[in-house]
Amino acid sequence: MQTTAVVIGAGHAGLAMSRRLTERSIDHVVLERGEVANSWRTQRWPSLRLLTPNWQTRLPGHHYAGDDPGGFMPVAGVVATLARYARLVGAPVRTAVAVRTVRAVSQGFEIQANDDLLCARAVVVATGACNLSAVPGIAGAVPPSITTVTPLTYRDPGQLPDGGVLVVGASATGVQLANEIHRSGRPVTLSVGEHVRLPRTYRGRDIFWWLEATGLLAERYDEIDDLTRARHLPSPQLTGTPGATATDLNALTARGIRIVGRLGRITDGVAQFSGSLANTCVLADLKMNRFLNRADEWATASGLDDELPPPHRFAPTHVDPNSPLELDLRNGEITTVVWATGFRPDLSWLDIPLLDRTGHLRHDGGVVTGAPGLYVLGMPVLRTRASTYIHGARTDSEALAGHLHSFLSSRRDDTQPSRAVRGTALRSRSGGALIR
Ligand SMILES: Cc1cc2nc3c(=O)[nH]c(=O)nc-3n(C[C@H](O)[C@H](O)[C@H](O)COP(=O)(O)OP(=O)(O)OC[C@H]3O[C@@H](n4cnc5c(N)ncnc54)[C@H](O)[C@@H]3O)c2cc1C
């Protein structure tokens, strides 16, 4: 079968791209191994809620129209929203079609999907950034008597054995799971490395309102000093779960969760934690305050000081000076380890040598490097800091669909290089090429 473009994955990113391709009358199909919103149906724990407010769940041609714009969508709400969106945009989704390989050929790409072979001139990879858990190598040293789970296998505390739980990682996932497991009555120890502390609300507004208003989320990938670092930054210690609004380390400590440093090694069944927990927390507090300063300056410059409650600062993170540096995993105190150490994409089916050593596609703002006609969408800080979140797909899909359209036009007449091929199609405000 021949089609102009193939989009792989029917999450929000693939659906947004489908809408953009339809707007440009580009013939395409969306191949999805499960159902629309498959990751949300099969890979998220049931109590999860978006940490971004409902009003921010915007996609091309769609904005939140419910009666709780300040609320946080549960997983079922995300599934329903994406299923509705797929119908709204008439996305040509083929469900239960798993892509096995994608190969570059002279006319474009060959896509092996289930038992079919498809040919396309362009391929958009929208298979998600979080298909696999990024579990560190030291996991192999956990004694076999201990149950280990990842956020992809965790459902609820009921699946865990009785006894203490060590949650490794204090990003949004780690603090949310630590909180929920602690509420089930199990003693929880949370191992904290580098993390991002932000308050849920500041001066009466949700923190995502501030992140958007100050322009932080709109910062472009080609303007960020350390892009690799930005793309690997842990998610902020936030939750959308009602009744658990504060999930910073002070709140968790007050609830009785024990905080320890970064898990560095496990030697002979003994977990060893970094002694730099206090420094790590000072740094996170500093960065939070730096952002709050930026927020205050923006509010003043925008003439909003009279409308908003006055600026204030949050208590520094309290670190127990006697926080343990070791925990014996053999003595029965800990029965479960939760690896909340992040996610990574699964691109093992891509039969083109384009991955870096961390398994990520090499790309320039979503235009895959070294494979004309291949695009990727839905990765953290793909084109702006907002790309990490659902609403970022709005502008990302617009830019990439524009590039794809130019690419196809250029291929129609190879003797006349298109504007995109000459690198002039999409330029930054400062004149530098945005996507090449
Ligand atoms: C725990 C967690 C909480 C999050 N919370 C928020 C939040 O609060 N707010 C927010 O904005 N974002 C949040 N995100 C981030 C973001 O929304 C998700 O990463 C989002 O699911 C990514 O969307 P996507 O469309 O790129 O990928 P996905 O939703 O993962 O969709 C990819 C699709 O591709 C399919 N697929 C994969 N491989 C193949 C294949 N080989 N062949 C065919 N189909 C394939 C999958 O089945 C899936 O349906 C969260 C992410 C996680 C993991």
Ligand as a Chemical Component Dictionary entry (heavy atoms), coordinates in Angstrom:
data_LIG
# 
_chem_comp.id                   LIG 
_chem_comp.type                 NON-POLYMER 
_chem_comp.pdbx_formal_charge   0 
_chem_comp.three_letter_code    LIG 
# 
loop_
_chem_comp_atom.comp_id 
_chem_comp_atom.atom_id 
_chem_comp_atom.alt_atom_id 
_chem_comp_atom.type_symbol 
_chem_comp_atom.charge 
_chem_comp_atom.model_Cartn_x 
_chem_comp_atom.model_Cartn_y 
_chem_comp_atom.model_Cartn_z 
_chem_comp_atom.pdbx_ordinal 
LIG C1  C1  C 0 3.152  9.531  34.282 1  
LIG C2  C2  C 0 2.986  10.623 33.275 2  
LIG C3  C3  C 0 2.250  11.753 33.618 3  
LIG C4  C4  C 0 2.111  12.786 32.697 4  
LIG N1  N1  N 0 1.390  13.889 33.052 5  
LIG C5  C5  C 0 1.221  14.879 32.159 6  
LIG C6  C6  C 0 0.435  16.032 32.484 7  
LIG O1  O1  O 0 -0.025 16.174 33.587 8  
LIG N2  N2  N 0 0.265  16.974 31.536 9  
LIG C7  C7  C 0 0.816  16.869 30.299 10 
LIG O2  O2  O 0 0.611  17.751 29.493 11 
LIG N3  N3  N 0 1.590  15.814 29.986 12 
LIG C8  C8  C 0 1.784  14.823 30.877 13 
LIG N4  N4  N 0 2.564  13.747 30.558 14 
LIG C9  C9  C 0 3.401  13.831 29.347 15 
LIG C10 C10 C 0 2.742  13.571 28.024 16 
LIG O3  O3  O 0 1.439  14.001 27.909 17 
LIG C11 C11 C 0 2.809  12.139 27.712 18 
LIG O4  O4  O 0 4.140  11.765 27.621 19 
LIG C12 C12 C 0 2.034  11.814 26.461 20 
LIG O5  O5  O 0 1.436  10.561 26.671 21 
LIG C13 C13 C 0 2.858  11.742 25.232 22 
LIG O6  O6  O 0 1.943  11.766 24.171 23 
LIG P1  P1  P 0 2.344  11.195 22.803 24 
LIG O7  O7  O 0 1.183  11.317 21.910 25 
LIG O8  O8  O 0 3.637  11.782 22.366 26 
LIG O9  O9  O 0 2.651  9.682  23.170 27 
LIG P2  P2  P 0 1.685  8.576  23.745 28 
LIG O10 O10 O 0 0.504  9.123  24.429 29 
LIG O11 O11 O 0 2.551  7.626  24.486 30 
LIG O12 O12 O 0 1.160  7.919  22.401 31 
LIG C14 C14 C 0 1.999  7.117  21.604 32 
LIG C15 C15 C 0 1.139  6.087  20.919 33 
LIG O13 O13 O 0 1.976  5.352  20.036 34 
LIG C16 C16 C 0 1.598  3.994  20.094 35 
LIG N5  N5  N 0 2.744  3.214  19.647 36 
LIG C17 C17 C 0 3.945  3.108  20.250 37 
LIG N6  N6  N 0 4.763  2.312  19.533 38 
LIG C18 C18 C 0 4.051  1.897  18.449 39 
LIG C19 C19 C 0 4.332  1.073  17.334 40 
LIG N7  N7  N 0 5.521  0.502  17.167 41 
LIG N8  N8  N 0 3.378  0.901  16.384 42 
LIG C20 C20 C 0 2.164  1.509  16.519 43 
LIG N9  N9  N 0 1.832  2.304  17.570 44 
LIG C21 C21 C 0 2.765  2.501  18.509 45 
LIG C22 C22 C 0 1.226  3.772  21.532 46 
LIG O14 O14 O 0 0.389  2.662  21.671 47 
LIG C23 C23 C 0 0.549  5.084  21.893 48 
LIG O15 O15 O 0 -0.846 5.059  21.713 49 
LIG C24 C24 C 0 2.718  12.697 31.432 50 
LIG C25 C25 C 0 3.452  11.548 31.098 51 
LIG C26 C26 C 0 3.569  10.524 32.000 52 
LIG C27 C27 C 0 4.358  9.309  31.617 53 
# 
loop_
_chem_comp_bond.comp_id 
_chem_comp_bond.atom_id_1 
_chem_comp_bond.atom_id_2 
_chem_comp_bond.value_order 
_chem_comp_bond.pdbx_ordinal 
LIG C1  C2  SING 1  
LIG C2  C3  SING 2  
LIG C2  C26 DOUB 3  
LIG C3  C4  DOUB 4  
LIG C4  N1  SING 5  
LIG C4  C24 SING 6  
LIG N1  C5  DOUB 7  
LIG C5  C6  SING 8  
LIG C5  C8  SING 9  
LIG C6  O1  DOUB 10 
LIG C6  N2  SING 11 
LIG N2  C7  SING 12 
LIG C7  O2  DOUB 13 
LIG C7  N3  SING 14 
LIG N3  C8  DOUB 15 
LIG C8  N4  SING 16 
LIG N4  C9  SING 17 
LIG N4  C24 SING 18 
LIG C9  C10 SING 19 
LIG C10 O3  SING 20 
LIG C10 C11 SING 21 
LIG C11 O4  SING 22 
LIG C11 C12 SING 23 
LIG C12 O5  SING 24 
LIG C12 C13 SING 25 
LIG C13 O6  SING 26 
LIG O6  P1  SING 27 
LIG P1  O7  DOUB 28 
LIG P1  O8  SING 29 
LIG P1  O9  SING 30 
LIG O9  P2  SING 31 
LIG P2  O10 DOUB 32 
LIG P2  O11 SING 33 
LIG P2  O12 SING 34 
LIG O12 C14 SING 35 
LIG C14 C15 SING 36 
LIG C15 O13 SING 37 
LIG C15 C23 SING 38 
LIG O13 C16 SING 39 
LIG C16 N5  SING 40 
LIG C16 C22 SING 41 
LIG N5  C17 SING 42 
LIG N5  C21 SING 43 
LIG C17 N6  DOUB 44 
LIG N6  C18 SING 45 
LIG C18 C19 SING 46 
LIG C18 C21 DOUB 47 
LIG C19 N7  SING 48 
LIG C19 N8  DOUB 49 
LIG N8  C20 SING 50 
LIG C20 N9  DOUB 51 
LIG N9  C21 SING 52 
LIG C22 O14 SING 53 
LIG C22 C23 SING 54 
LIG C23 O15 SING 55 
LIG C24 C25 DOUB 56 
LIG C25 C26 SING 57 
LIG C26 C27 SING 58 
# 
